[in-house]
């Protein structure tokens, strides 16, 4: 998020405290304490070397005390930013007009409950033909959020006042014949880590439960320009981990005994249950892919940097990204067309074209599948069914060995841990992390504390090794437009989080008895290939229509 003047004032205002802290004498580090610290870095120094080091270590300690006096907020940016573009990569930067097919005639259903699962294009047609108003449509979805939100634990706050204001604006534009985008007048939900003026932005955790950030996030501004209508701030796992927040565990609409997984939990759950036509999620490591896979949504994780993150909670500066969670690939394309873009505050953001046509040349598109993950699966697996469907449609699918020995999980988790611990430094040092719901070893309170002992040298070397991994993966990934992998396979997910490649996750079969449909993920082998992967996903959905299956319990 951009630095507001109030933040700068608070930094200036604490200068007296900083001066006192910098000159205060904490307990000095002794020579005898150094060997224990050496073990963490895999080093061993001589007694003479330790004696030489101790004065510098005590000086460093005072610098850390000075730094802690600033109590840096989550919104203060990191002035070193990650760029996924390698020297050998080239891209077109020409944005062509993007047109979506909105049906000329769509009938209002006899049972208005069926509107819950209409596509964005269908709803847009109804609005443009004045068969329903945006105010009426927004009320319809707000009522569904009220009816089912507690069942799914997927709503943190309703934004009724904002929704009515934006819906009335949309209706006024329709009355004048003004069409801004396919999203005009369409209700949606935001993961509750995005700031919107006049709302609480809770990050899903008790220490921030009453937080109000008087700022409008970039993605919200983009959707506002498109004419979309914000109806709710949706649940997220605490500080963007898992599906548990201060209101409980967000549920899977197909099976209320299961969680919805991934931190974009509410976005996936609410969309699949028809409580919103679409929602916005974020991903650092699996938080769009996993809930989309588990709940049967169509989730687009774009190339790193294609949607500016200004006004959103920072978890890891070099990995966080924003994307739509929808019920179809065409819907995801419509949403991404409106939200993609860069600004001056998120220096890692990059304005790249999204030249979506919705069409795929099956004879020329280059498609591969990860044979080392799929070949050993049963013959009736959803993944093998996907391959058969595509081959029957004339798509050539080449087997490849997807890289599985690059320790990508270890690298990504180390980067994520170090950056998130820095992003939430005041939370750890204040002790308010004890108020968080999730206190077991694998969750953030312990992860942040443990990450304080990652040496800066090692963090930087992990980042350098990340670059080597990007270089090693590029020759293979870039050969293909699409690479098909199981959605929840760790190495493909982790590798493409490190490289910044996009992917789309979507239903890959019919719903199983009492559970969600299986899923598949299509990775874009090239950066900024969102138009290709969404069109390819649309082709698959046009062949199968798996995305048109919905959980029966939310049909009324």
N, C-alpha and C positions, 0 to 999 in steps of 0.2 A: 504494500500500500504506500501511497505517496506520503511524504512527511508533511504534516500540517503545522501551521505556525504555533499552535498550542504545544506541540511536542518540542519544537525548538525552544519555546519559552521555558518549558519545564527543564530542559537541559541547561539552559543558561541560569535558571533560577536555583539550580542545585550546585552552582560553582563553589559556594562556601563549603557545603558538605564535602565536595570532592577534595578541596584543598585540605580540609581537616583529615579526611581519610588517607590522602596521599602521604601526609606527614606522620600519621599515627603509627605506632610501633606494635604490630601484631607479633605473636610469638615467632621468633626467628627460626629458620630452618637450620638444623645442625648437620654436621658432616655425617654423623651416625645414621641419619634418616635417608641419606642418598642411596645406599645400596638397595633398599626396598623399592624405591622408585625406578631404579635401573632395570629391575626384573620386568616391569610392565613394558618397557621399550626393547627388551631383549639385548641389553647392553651390560658391560662390566668394565668399570673404570678402576684405576689404581688409587690407593690412598692419597697419593700426591695430587692426582687429577681431581679427586673429590675436594681436597682442601682448596685447590685453585678455583673450583666451581662455586663454592658456597656463597661468596659475596655476590656473584652475579644472580644466583638463585634468589637470594633475599631481595635484591633489587627488583627482579621480576615480580616477586610477590607484592611489592608495593605498587608496581604498575597495574597488577590485577585488581588491587584494592581501589586504585584510581578509577579503573574501568567500571567496577561494580557500582560506583557512586552514580553513574549515569542511569542505571536501571533501564537499559535499552528496551523500548517497546517492540512488539512483534512487527510493527509497521516500518521500522527503520531498515532501509535496504542494505544489501550487501553490494559494495561497489565493484565486485568481480563477478562477471556473469558467464554462464555456460552457453556455448554456441555449438550446436550439434553438426554444423556444416564443416566438412573436411575440405582440405585444399583442392582435391580432385573432383569435387562435386560441382555441377553446374545446373542452373534452374532457369526456367522461363519466369519472368516477372510481369507478364502482360495479363491483366485481369480483363476477361471478356464478359459481356453481359450474361448473367445467369438467369435463366427463365425456368420456372417450374410449371408443370401442367396442373392447373386447377380445373376440376370438372365443371362443365357449364351448368349441369343440372344434377343436384343432389337432393333427394327428398328428405324431409323431416321424418324420423321414424315414428311409427304409431305408438311405440313405447319409448318415451323420451330417455329412459335409462340407457338405451342403446347408444346414445350420444357419448357415453363414457369411453367407448372404444372406437369412435370415429377417428380417422386419420386427420392430420393437420390439413391436408388438401380438402378433405370432405367438409371439415368445419369451416375452413376458409370460404368454400363455395357457398355454404349456408349463410355466412355473414355477408358476403358480397351480393347475394341475391335477396338480402333483407328478409330471409325466412326465420332468422333469429337475430337478436341483438347481442352485442358483446356483453352488455350488462346482464342479460338473461343467461347467457352461456357461463359467465363468471359466477353468477349466483348458483347455477347448477353444480359447478365443480366445487364451490365453497361448501355447499350443502353435503356433497359427497365426502369432502375432507372432514366435516364435522361428524358425519355418520360413521365413517370407517377409520378416521385417524387414530383413535384410541385403540382400536382393534389391532392395528398394525404398528402402533407406536412410531409413526412415521412423520408426525407433524410437531414442530416445536412452536411455531406461532402462525396464526392466520394474519393476512395483511388486507383485511376487508376494505379499510378506508382507501388504501393505495389502489386496490383492485377496482373499486367503484370509480375512482377518479380517472384511472387509465382506461377503463372500459367505456366511460362516457366520451372520452376523447376519441377513442376508436370509432364509436358510433357516429360522432359528429363528422369524422373524416369520411366514413362510408356514405353518409348522407350527402356529402359534397362531391362524391365520386373520386375521392383521393385514396389511392392504394399505395401503401408504403412497402409492404412485403407480404408473403404468405402468412406470416405470424401476426399480422394486424388483427387485434381483437381476440387473440388466442390466449387463454389462461395458461400459466406455468408455475412451477415451483423452483426455488433456489436452495441449494445446500446451505445450511446455516453457518457458513464461514465467510459469506459475502456481506459486506456492509451495504445497508440501504438506509438512508436518512429516515428517522422516525421509527426505526425498528430495533429490537435487540439482536445482537449478533453473538450467540452464546458459545460457539465452537463445540457445543454438545457436552459441556463439562461444568460442574458446579463453580469452580473458581471464576468463570466468565459468564455465569448464568444471567447476570443483570447488566452485562456490558452493552453500551450504546455507542456506536461509532457514527458520528454525523458526517458521513461521506457516502457517495454512491459508487459502488464498484464498477469497473470498466464494463464487465459483462452485463451488469444490470443496465447501464447506460446504453449499450448496444441494443439490448432487447427493447428498451424504452423507445429508442429511435425507430425500431422496426414495428412498433405499435403493439407489442405483446403486453399481456396483463399479468402482473405478479399477484398470485393469490395466497402463497404460503412460503414460509421458510421451513425447509424440511430437515428431518433428523439426520445426524451424522454420528459416527462413532467418535468418542472423546478425542478432541484434537486431531481428528482424521485418522483414527485407527479402529477397525472392526465395526460392529453394528450396535455396540452398547453405549448408551448415553444416560444422562441424568433422569430421563423419563422411562428407562427400561431398555429392552432389546427390540430393535426394529425387526418386524416379522416378514417372512416370505409369504406373499399372497397365495401361493399354491399350497403351502403347508404351514399353518400357524404354530406348529411345534418347532419350526426351524427359524433361525435368524436369516436376515437377508444378505449378510456377509458384506465385507468391504466398507469403507467409511462413507461412500456415497449411498448409504443404506436406504435412507428415506427417499432419495431421488429415484432409485430403482423400484422400490416397493410401491410408492405412490403412483408411478407411471404404469406399472404392470397391472395394478388394481383398478386403473381407470379413474384415479382421483385427480389427476392432472393429465393433459394431453402430452406434455413433455416436461423434463426437468433438467437442471444443470448440475453436473457433478465435477469432482476433481480427482486427480490421480497423482500420487507420488510413487506408489508401488502396488498396483492392482486394485485401486479403489474405484475405478470405473469398470474395469474388466470383470472383477470378481462378483460384485452384486448384479451386474448385467447377466453373467453366466448363471448364477444361482437362481435368480428370479425370472429369467426368460425375457429380459429386455434386450433392446438393440442399443449398445453403448459405443459411442465413437470416442476413442482416445486419440486426439490429434497429435501432430508433430509438436515436439517441445517448442514453445515460444510463439505458436500461431494465434493464441488468444492472450492478450495482456492480462496479467494477474493483479493489477492495481485494485486495491480495495478488498482483496481477499486475504485470508489468513495465510501466513507463510509457515510451511512445515519444513521444506528443504528447497532452498533457492535454485539448486541446479537440477531438480527433478519435477517439481510441481507443475501440473498443467490442467487445463480446464476443458471440459467437453460435454456434449449433450447426451442424455439418456432418454431414449424414445422407445416406441413400439415397432418402428420399421426403419429401414435404411433411408428411404425417401424422406421420412420425417427428420432423421438425423442430418441429412444434407440440407434441408430447409433451415434448420436451426443453426447449423454451422455457418451457412452462408451469411447469417445475420450477426453472429458473435465474433467471427474471426477478425483479427486486426491487432495493431500495435499502438502503443502510446509512448509518451516521453518519460514516463515514470518507471515502467518495467523495462529496463534496458536490455533484457533478454528477449523481449518480444520482437517479432519480425512480421511485417506486412507482406504476405505472400498471396498469390492468386488462388482462388478456388473456382476452377472452370468446370463446374459440374454439368454434365449433359444427361446423366442417367442411363447412358448407353455403353455397351461393352462389345468390342469386336472379338468374339469367342475364338476366332481362328488365329488372331495375332497376339492376344494378351498372354503374357508369360506367367505361368502359375506353377508353383512348386508345393510340395507338402513335406512335412518333417517325418520321414519314414522311421527314424529312430524313436519317435514317440507314438506313431500311429500303426506301423506294421504289426506290432505285437498285440494289438487290441483284438478282441473277438470279432469274428466276421460280421456280426450283426450290430456292431458299435455304431453310434451316431456319426463318428468321424469317418468311418469307411463308407457309410451311407452318403455323406456329403461328397466324397470323391466320386462315387458312382453316379450321383445326380449330375455332377458337373461334366463328367466324361460322356454321359448319355446326351448331354446338351451340346457336345462338340468341343469342349474345352480340353486341351492337352494339359495333363497334370504330371509334372516331373518329380520323382522322388529325390530327396536330398537328405543328407545328414545335417540336422540343425546343430550348431555349436553347443556342446554340452559339457565342455571341460575348461571353461574360462573363468570359473569361480565368480560368475556375475552376481549371484546372490550375496556372496560375502562382500564384494566391492560395494554394491548398492546399499546394503544395510549399514556398512561403515559410514558411507557418505551421508545417508539419511540420518543416522544416529547423531553424528557430529553436528550437522547443520540444524537439526530440530532442537538439540540441546542448547545451541546458541540462540535459536529463535525464541525459546522459552526459558532463557537464563533466569529472569526474575522470578518465574514460577518456582523453579527449583530452590533458589537461594532464599526465597521468602518462606518456604515450607508449606505453601498453599497447595502444593502437589498432593499433600496428604488428604485433601478434600475430594480428590478425583474418585470416581466410582471404581475404576479398574486399578487394583493395587498389586496384582500378581506379577511375577518376575518378568514376563515377556511384554509388559505394557509400559506406557510412557514414564510414569514416575521413576521406575527403576532404570529404564533405558536412558533417560536424561541424566540421572546420577552417574551411571556407569560411563556414559559418553564423555563426562568431564575428564576422564583419564585416557582419552585417545590423544596421543601427542600430536601437536600441530604438524610436525614433520611427517608423521605417518598419514594424516589426513591428506596432506598435499601430495604425497606419493601415491596414495590410492587414486586421487584425481588424475594424476599423470598416467597411472596404469589404465584408468578408464579410457584415456585417449588412445592408448595402444590397442585396447580391446575394440574400440570403434574402428580403428584402422584395420584390424584383423577381420572384423565382421563385414566390413564394407564390400569387399570383392564378391562375397557370396550373396549377401542380401540384395545388392544393387542389380544383380542379374535378373531379378524377377519383379514383376508388378505386384504379385500376391504370393504370400507364403502361408500355407494353411497349417495351423497348430491346434492342439487341444487347448481350450481356454485357460485351464488352471495349471498348465505345465509351467513350473517355476523358471527354468532357464530361459525359454523364449520370452516370458514376461519380463524377467529381470534384464536380459540383454537389451531388449528394445526400450526399456526404461533408461538404460545407460546411453544408448545410441540416439534416443529421441525419436525413433521411427513411430509412425502412427499405426493404429490397428482398429478394427471394428469387431465387436463380439455380438453374436446373434443366435437365436434359437436354431437348433440343428436337427430337430425331430419333433414328433408329437409328444405332448405331455405324458409322463409316466404315471402310473397309478398313484394318486395321492401326492404327486410331486411335480415340480416344474419340468418343462421340456429340457432335453440336453442342449448343450451349446457348442459353438465352434468359434474360432477366432481367425480372422484374415488379417495378416500383417502386411502393411505396405512396405515393399522392399526398398523403396526410395522415400526420402524425406519429402514432405509437402505433397503427398500423393492422396490426400483425402478425397479428391474427386474420383479417383480411380477405385479406391477401396469401397466407397459408398455405392458407386455404380455397380461394382461387382457383387456386393452384398444384395443390392436390389435385384440383380439378375437371379441370384439364388432364391431370394424370397418370391420372386415372380414364378419360379419353377415349383416351389414347395408350399408356400403360404403358411408355413409354420408360425409365423409371427401373428397370424390372425386368430390363434387360439388364446383364450383368456380364462383366468381362474373363475370357475362357476360361482363361487360364493360371493363375488363382487358384481354380479350381473344385475342386481336390483337396486 
